[in-house]
Amino acid sequence: MNKYDTWVHKNPLRRWRITEDGRSLTQYRVAAKLKCSPQIVRLWECGASTPNKRNFPKIARLIGIEESKLRSAWNRWLGKCPA
């Protein structure tokens, strides 16, 4: 696995989606829960896009953490991009 792939796997939403409580949710299931497209979930997870201020609270509720903690984790993750 290259540095970029390793970095993508550390995305806060992806990590929750893959590992939290053994759910192994697909991007399609997450998108349905967030009422957005699976494509936008994919873009968030690969760092090509960042959730807007409407979506951060939805993601935080889904994951079960405070929005400020999610934003902080997301910004730390983005800051480590191997670009």
Buried (B, 14 or more C-beta within 10 A) or exposed (E): EEEEEEBBEEBBBBBBBBEEEEEEBEBEBBBBBBEBEBEBBBBBBBBEEEBEEEBBEBBBBBBEBEBEEBBEBBEEBEEEEEE
